Amino acid sequence: MRQTESNSVPWENLAPRAEHPPFQRHTAVYVSGPMRGKPDLNKPAFDRVTAALKVLGFFVFNPASFPSDEPESVYVERDLKALGSMDPNRDLIALLPGWLDSVGASAEAAVAIWRGIDIVHVPEWVVEPNQQASVEVVPQMEPPRHRSDEGGVPSGPLPFPGPKLVRKDQSQPAAIRTFDSGATRDRNDTKFDYRGFLAPEVLEQYAAYMHLHRVQPDGSLRASDNWKKGIPRVEHLSSMLRHVLDLWIMHNGGATQRIRPDGEEVRLLDTLSAILFAAQGYMYEVLHGR
């Protein structure tokens, strides 16, 4: 058994651990900490740490993302399975402040140490962003790198940094934006730009496709989020490949529809929406560890 001190990773040194070879899975981090007796089961703290780790490029297993009314036998089995599937040579467990006061988190840490999984102790300033740390400037982490479409070769840093700097000298103002009206806001280059990343006309077409397929054979209307209950990844993969083949054939022929060998007619926009659904569904299963 390795001791915690021998495999402890400082938070500020996490960024390089997120790097992985092309076409290989992301390094995983299991978030552990106190929940019972905490307001909202400490979910805000779990979610802040999860968001910070995802920005760095990690795949994150967040136990607080699952329904809070699950039976104990269900979440204990799932969480231990997640810890058991981690790779001690790559993956980590992140311990939130107060983990020693939690029986569950202490047990998870013990399993991690027993398996030789590296440990990172999450600083208070990550969990409580407004807390002022009495330390010198914490080095900013190197941002994760995204991969181009050309063979998965790293093509430069993502356009947002890691966690904000914690400054001892609070007299130095943070970067802000000032509008012509005089209104001010903090910098926005650390925030996800959903307006730029997404296209409303594409989302509208996708919603129309999803709404059309809510009607079940008996005429009743399926709940819009029914798919979130869980569809096996292999089903999403099979569907995606069928529709990708349709897209491929239509693309090569410059067509907007085709007749499959079984006589079914498929349209280009429906095919693209089906691919989007399958990709989203597969990713949803991955993010929820199913």
N, C-alpha and C positions, 0 to 999 in steps of 0.2 A: 504494500500500500504506500502510495506516495503522499507526502505531507502537503497541506495547502500551501505552505510557504514556498515549496519547490516548484509549483506550477501556477503561481499567481501572475496574472497579466495586468499591468497598469492600464487604466481606461485610455489614457492618452496614447498608448502604443497599440491600440486595437486596429487602426486602419489597415496596416500591412497584412493583418490576419484575414481580412476580407477578400484579398486577391486570390484568384483561383485560375487554373489553366483554362484555355478556351474549351467550350462545350462540356465542361464539368460542372457539377452542382455547386451552388454557393456554400460557403462555410456556414454552419448552423450555430445559433446561440439559443440556449434554453434559458428563459428568464424565470428566476425563482425569488420568492420573497414572501413576507407576511401578508395574509389576506383576512383570515378570521379575526373579527373584532375591529377591523378597520372600516372607516366610512367607504361605502360602495365597494367593499372588499378590496380596497387599495387599487382598484382598476385604473384610476388616473395615472398612478405611478408606473404601473406595468405598461400602460399605453405610451407614456412619454419615453420610457426606455426603449420600447419596441420601435417607435418612430425614429429615434436617434440611431439605433443599430441598423435599421433598414436604409437610412440615408448613407451609411458607410458601406452598404453593399452586402450585408449579412442576410441570410434567411433566418427568421426569428420564430421560435415556438413560444407563444404567449399563452400560458394557462388561463389567464384572465379573459381571454377572448371567447371562451366557451360559456354556455348558459350557466348562470349561478345556481340554478335549482337542480343541477345534475345530482344523481345519487353518488355517494362517496365511492362506491365500488367502481363506478364508471370512470370518474376522473382520476382515481388512483391508478387504475389499470392503464388508462391512456397516457398519463404523465410518465409512469415508469417505463412504458413501452417506448415513448419518445426518448427518454434518457438512455434506454438500452440500445436504441438504434443509432446513437451518435458515434462518430468516429473519434476516438481519443487522440488521434494524430492530427486532427484538424479542428474539431468543434470545441465549443466552450459553453460554460454555464455562467450566467450573469446573476450575481447575488445583490438584491436590493438592500438598502439600509434597513436594519432591524431583522434581518433574516435569522439571526441567532435566537431571537425570541419566538420564532415560529417552529413548531414541531415538524410541520410538513416541509418547510424550506430547509431545515436542518437535515432532515432525512434525504432530501434531494441532493444537498451538498455532499452528504456522506456517500451516496451512490456515485456521484461524479468523481469524488476523490478515490473511491474504491476502483473505479474504472480508469483512472488516470486522465480524466478530462480536465483541461485547464480551466482555471477560475478567474473571473474578473469581478472585482468588487465595485459596484456602481457608486460613484460619488453622489453626495447629497445634492450638488448643484445640477445634476442631470435630472433628478427626481423633482426637485423644487427649483425651477429656473430662476426665481427671484431671489434666492438665497445668495448672499455675498460671501464668498470664500476668502479667508484670510491667508491667501497664498499669492505667490507671484503669478505672472501670466502663465496659464496652462497652454502649452503648445497646441496650436490648431492642427487637427489631424489632416493628413493628406486626403483629399476627396477621392471617392471611388472612381474608377475609370470604366467608361462604357465601351462597348465593342462595336466596331463598324460591321457592315454587311459583307465585308471582304474577308472571309475566313475567320471571323471572330477575333481579329487583331485589335488590341487596345488602340483607341483612336483619340484619346485625350480625356481630361477630367470632366466629370459631370458639372453642369453650371450652377452648383451650389456647394457650399463648404460643409464641413462636419459641424459638431456642436459649437456653439458660440464661445468666444474667449471669456474667461473669467478674470477680470482685472482687479488687482489690489487697489490701484489708484482709481477710485470711482469719480474723480473730478474730470476725467477725460470723457467727453461726450461720445456716445455711440453714433454710428453713421445713421443719418436720417434723411428723408426726402422732404423738401419744402415746395408746396404747390403755389401757383400764382395767386391763389386766394389767401395765402398765408397759413393754410392748414399744413400740418406736418404728420408724417407717418414714418415708421421705422423702415429700414431697407427691405426691398421685396425680392432680392436675388437669392434669398435662402428659402423662398416659399415655392411650392409647386404651382405652376401657371396652368390651371385647368382650362382657362379660356383659350390659351394658345395650343395646348396639347390636344384638345378635343374639338370636333367639328359638329355643331348643332344639327346640321342637315343629315349627317351620318347617323347621329344618335336618334333622330326622329324616324329615319327609315328603319333602323334597327328596332325601335319601339313598336312601329307598325307591324313588322314581321313577328315580333314576340306576341303582340296582342292577338294577331290572327291565329296563332297556334295555341292560344289559351283554350279554345273551344274543344271540348273532349267529345268522343264518339256519341255519348248520350245527350249531348247538347248543353251540358253544364259548363260553367266557366271555371277553369283552373286558376288557383291563386297565382298572382304575378310572380311571387317569390318561391313558388313550389319547388323549383330546381335547387334552391339552397338547402333543402332537406338532405341532399346528398345523391349524386349520380356517380357511379364508379368511373374512375379515370379512363379505363379502357373503353367505356361507352362513348365518352367524349372524344377519345382518340379515333375510334372507328368512324364516328360521324364526321369528324374533321377531315379525315382522309377521303371519305366518299365525296364530300363537297369540294375539297381541293382538286380532286380528279375532274369533277364537273367544271370547275373554274379553269383548270388547265386546258381542257378541250375547247371550252368557249373562247378562251383567250387566243389559242392558236388559230381558231377559225374565225376570229373577229365577230363572234355571235353574241347575242344577249339572251339566248335561250337554247336549250337542247332537249332531245328526247333520249332518255336512257334506254338501254337494251330491254328493260322490263316494261317499256312503254310510258313510264312516268315523265312528265314534262317539268323541267326545272328552269327557273329564270335567273339571270345574272345577279340582280340585287338580292333576291332571296338566298342565293348561294353564298354571297358575301356575308349576309346577316347570319346564316347558319354557321359559317366558319367563325365569325366573331363570337357567337354564343358558345360554340364548342371550346374555343380558346379561353373564354372567360370562365366557363364552367370548370375546365381542367385546372386553371389557375386558382379558382376558389377552393377546390379540393386540396390543392397543394398547400395553400396558405392556412388552411384549417387542419392540416396534418392528417387528412383522411386518405 
